[in-house]
Every structure is written in C-alpha cells, then in structure tokens.
C-alpha cells in the first residue's frame, strides 16, 4: 500500500508540474475554461493534488465496509432470473452477472 501511495504522490507531482504549461496554452486560446485556469496558481495546484491524494486514500480505506448498493442488488436479482426482456438493462448484463456470481461467488 505504501508503494501505491508513493506512486500516487509521484503522479500528482507530475501533474502539478505539467499543468502550468497547459494553463498558459488555454489562456492564450481563450474560452470559459481559461478563466478558471488563469485564477489557479501553482501553489493552489499543489494543494488540490494533495487533497485529491487524501480523498483517494480515505475512499480506498472505507471501500470494503459499504456492502451492496441498490443498483447492485437489482443486478443480482435480475441475474437470478435472466431474461431478454428487461427494459432498463442490456440482455447480456444479467447473464454476465449470473456467470460471475456462480463462478466467483457473491
């Protein structure tokens, strides 16, 4: 996990170094996006990257404790009775869900 955190920090640092040149190009071309980028400084980009890393670490830390959400339970219910006629699902999704639950477990 520590290697992953180091890699995320390296990517965030790389993005923070690359963005100022992208911001200059966007500011030269004009447009609504360039107004936001003109107000953003390198210091703020470092802060944004640090917050993104912290948020990612928090989400990964709590990811295992949520269980199934309502749409996932719906997919499992459809997989228990696969059919071609679900109006809100492509026909292959219940079949794939059935195969995954029967090979890997739920």
Phi and psi in degrees as GROMACS dihedral restraints (atoms count N, CA, C in turn):
[ dihedral_restraints ]
;  ai    aj    ak    al  type     phi  dphi    fc
    3     4     5     6     1   -66.9    20    10
    4     5     6     7     1   -38.0    20    10
    6     7     8     9     1   -63.0    20    10
    7     8     9    10     1   -38.6    20    10
    9    10    11    12     1   -63.9    20    10
   10    11    12    13     1   -43.2    20    10
   12    13    14    15     1   -64.2    20    10
   13    14    15    16     1   -38.3    20    10
   15    16    17    18     1   -64.1    20    10
   16    17    18    19     1   -41.8    20    10
   18    19    20    21     1   -65.5    20    10
   19    20    21    22     1   -40.5    20    10
   21    22    23    24     1   -63.2    20    10
   22    23    24    25     1   -41.0    20    10
   24    25    26    27     1   -64.8    20    10
   25    26    27    28     1   -38.3    20    10
   27    28    29    30     1   -65.2    20    10
   28    29    30    31     1   -42.1    20    10
   30    31    32    33     1   -65.7    20    10
   31    32    33    34     1   -42.1    20    10
   33    34    35    36     1   -62.5    20    10
   34    35    36    37     1   -40.0    20    10
   36    37    38    39     1   -65.9    20    10
   37    38    39    40     1   -41.7    20    10
   39    40    41    42     1   -62.5    20    10
   40    41    42    43     1   -41.9    20    10
   42    43    44    45     1   -64.7    20    10
   43    44    45    46     1   -42.2    20    10
   45    46    47    48     1   -63.6    20    10
   46    47    48    49     1   -30.6    20    10
   48    49    50    51     1   -77.7    20    10
   49    50    51    52     1   -33.0    20    10
   51    52    53    54     1   -81.5    20    10
   52    53    54    55     1   -32.0    20    10
   54    55    56    57     1   -60.3    20    10
   55    56    57    58     1   -36.5    20    10
   57    58    59    60     1   -57.6    20    10
   58    59    60    61     1   -37.7    20    10
   60    61    62    63     1   -69.0    20    10
   61    62    63    64     1   -36.0    20    10
   63    64    65    66     1   -66.4    20    10
   64    65    66    67     1   -37.7    20    10
   66    67    68    69     1   -64.5    20    10
   67    68    69    70     1   -42.2    20    10
   69    70    71    72     1   -61.7    20    10
   70    71    72    73     1   -43.0    20    10
   72    73    74    75     1   -64.2    20    10
   73    74    75    76     1   -42.7    20    10
   75    76    77    78     1   -65.0    20    10
   76    77    78    79     1   -37.9    20    10
   78    79    80    81     1   -68.4    20    10
   79    80    81    82     1   -34.6    20    10
   81    82    83    84     1   -70.0    20    10
   82    83    84    85     1   -34.2    20    10
   84    85    86    87     1   -81.9    20    10
   85    86    87    88     1   -17.4    20    10
   87    88    89    90     1    77.9    20    10
   88    89    90    91     1  -173.8    20    10
   90    91    92    93     1   108.1    20    10
   91    92    93    94     1   167.3    20    10
   93    94    95    96     1   -66.4    20    10
   94    95    96    97     1   -30.4    20    10
   96    97    98    99     1   -69.5    20    10
   97    98    99   100     1   -33.5    20    10
   99   100   101   102     1   -65.4    20    10
  100   101   102   103     1   -28.6    20    10
  102   103   104   105     1   -63.0    20    10
  103   104   105   106     1   -40.6    20    10
  105   106   107   108     1   -65.8    20    10
  106   107   108   109     1   -44.7    20    10
  108   109   110   111     1   -68.9    20    10
  109   110   111   112     1   -29.5    20    10
  111   112   113   114     1   -66.7    20    10
  112   113   114   115     1   -31.9    20    10
  114   115   116   117     1   -80.3    20    10
  115   116   117   118     1   -16.3    20    10
  117   118   119   120     1   -87.4    20    10
  118   119   120   121     1   127.5    20    10
  120   121   122   123     1  -104.2    20    10
  121   122   123   124     1   170.5    20    10
  123   124   125   126     1   -62.1    20    10
  124   125   126   127     1   -36.2    20    10
  126   127   128   129     1   -62.8    20    10
  127   128   129   130     1   -42.9    20    10
  129   130   131   132     1   -66.9    20    10
  130   131   132   133     1   -34.9    20    10
  132   133   134   135     1   -65.2    20    10
  133   134   135   136     1   -38.0    20    10
  135   136   137   138     1   -63.4    20    10
  136   137   138   139     1   -40.6    20    10
  138   139   140   141     1   -65.0    20    10
  139   140   141   142     1   -42.7    20    10
  141   142   143   144     1   -63.4    20    10
  142   143   144   145     1   -42.5    20    10
  144   145   146   147     1   -63.7    20    10
  145   146   147   148     1   -41.2    20    10
  147   148   149   150     1   -64.5    20    10
  148   149   150   151     1   -41.7    20    10
  150   151   152   153     1   -65.4    20    10
  151   152   153   154     1   -36.5    20    10
  153   154   155   156     1   -64.6    20    10
  154   155   156   157     1   -39.8    20    10
  156   157   158   159     1   -65.9    20    10
  157   158   159   160     1   -42.9    20    10
  159   160   161   162     1   -64.4    20    10
  160   161   162   163     1   -44.0    20    10
  162   163   164   165     1   -62.8    20    10
  163   164   165   166     1   -41.9    20    10
  165   166   167   168     1   -61.8    20    10
  166   167   168   169     1   -42.9    20    10
  168   169   170   171     1   -63.2    20    10
  169   170   171   172     1   -41.0    20    10
  171   172   173   174     1   -65.1    20    10
  172   173   174   175     1   -44.4    20    10
  174   175   176   177     1   -63.9    20    10
  175   176   177   178     1   -40.4    20    10
  177   178   179   180     1   -66.1    20    10
  178   179   180   181     1   -38.1    20    10
  180   181   182   183     1   -63.7    20    10
  181   182   183   184     1   -36.3    20    10
  183   184   185   186     1   -99.5    20    10
  184   185   186   187     1     3.9    20    10
  186   187   188   189     1   -63.7    20    10
  187   188   189   190     1   -33.2    20    10
  189   190   191   192     1   -79.3    20    10
  190   191   192   193     1   -11.4    20    10
  192   193   194   195     1   -96.9    20    10
  193   194   195   196     1     4.5    20    10
  195   196   197   198     1   -92.1    20    10
  196   197   198   199     1   -30.6    20    10
  198   199   200   201     1    76.4    20    10
  199   200   201   202     1  -157.7    20    10
  201   202   203   204     1   -81.3    20    10
  202   203   204   205     1   144.8    20    10
  204   205   206   207     1   -97.5    20    10
  205   206   207   208     1   173.0    20    10
  207   208   209   210     1   -63.6    20    10
  208   209   210   211     1   -38.8    20    10
  210   211   212   213     1   -69.2    20    10
  211   212   213   214     1   -33.2    20    10
  213   214   215   216     1   -68.5    20    10
  214   215   216   217     1   -39.0    20    10
  216   217   218   219     1   -64.3    20    10
  217   218   219   220     1   -35.9    20    10
  219   220   221   222     1   -64.4    20    10
  220   221   222   223     1   -41.9    20    10
  222   223   224   225     1   -62.8    20    10
  223   224   225   226     1   -40.3    20    10
  225   226   227   228     1   -65.9    20    10
  226   227   228   229     1   -38.7    20    10
  228   229   230   231     1   -65.8    20    10
  229   230   231   232     1   -40.3    20    10
  231   232   233   234     1   -66.7    20    10
  232   233   234   235     1   -34.1    20    10
  234   235   236   237     1   -69.0    20    10
  235   236   237   238     1   -27.3    20    10
  237   238   239   240     1   -69.2    20    10
  238   239   240   241     1   -24.3    20    10
  240   241   242   243     1  -134.5    20    10
  241   242   243   244     1    70.0    20    10
  243   244   245   246     1   -61.4    20    10
  244   245   246   247     1   138.1    20    10
  246   247   248   249     1  -152.4    20    10
  247   248   249   250     1   162.5    20    10
  249   250   251   252     1   -87.9    20    10
  250   251   252   253     1    -9.6    20    10
  252   253   254   255     1  -102.2    20    10
  253   254   255   256     1    18.5    20    10
  255   256   257   258     1   -71.6    20    10
  256   257   258   259     1   125.4    20    10
  258   259   260   261     1   -74.1    20    10
  259   260   261   262     1   -26.7    20    10
  261   262   263   264     1  -107.1    20    10
  262   263   264   265     1     5.9    20    10
  264   265   266   267     1  -130.7    20    10
  265   266   267   268     1   143.6    20    10
  267   268   269   270     1   -68.1    20    10
  268   269   270   271     1   150.4    20    10
  270   271   272   273     1   -61.5    20    10
  271   272   273   274     1   -28.3    20    10
  273   274   275   276     1   -78.1    20    10
  274   275   276   277     1   -23.4    20    10
  276   277   278   279     1   -62.3    20    10
  277   278   279   280     1   -48.1    20    10
  279   280   281   282     1   -61.7    20    10
  280   281   282   283     1   -35.1    20    10
  282   283   284   285     1   -67.1    20    10
  283   284   285   286     1   -43.2    20    10
  285   286   287   288     1   -64.4    20    10
  286   287   288   289     1   -41.6    20    10
  288   289   290   291     1   -63.0    20    10
  289   290   291   292     1   -40.5    20    10
  291   292   293   294     1   -61.5    20    10
  292   293   294   295     1   -45.0    20    10
  294   295   296   297     1   -63.2    20    10
  295   296   297   298     1   -42.6    20    10
  297   298   299   300     1   -65.7    20    10
  298   299   300   301     1   -44.5    20    10
  300   301   302   303     1   -67.7    20    10
  301   302   303   304     1   -30.0    20    10
  303   304   305   306     1   -85.1    20    10
  304   305   306   307     1   -19.0    20    10
  306   307   308   309     1   -97.5    20    10
  307   308   309   310     1   -39.6    20    10
  309   310   311   312     1  -103.0    20    10
  310   311   312   313     1   -15.7    20    10
  312   313   314   315     1    88.6    20    10
  313   314   315   316     1   171.3    20    10
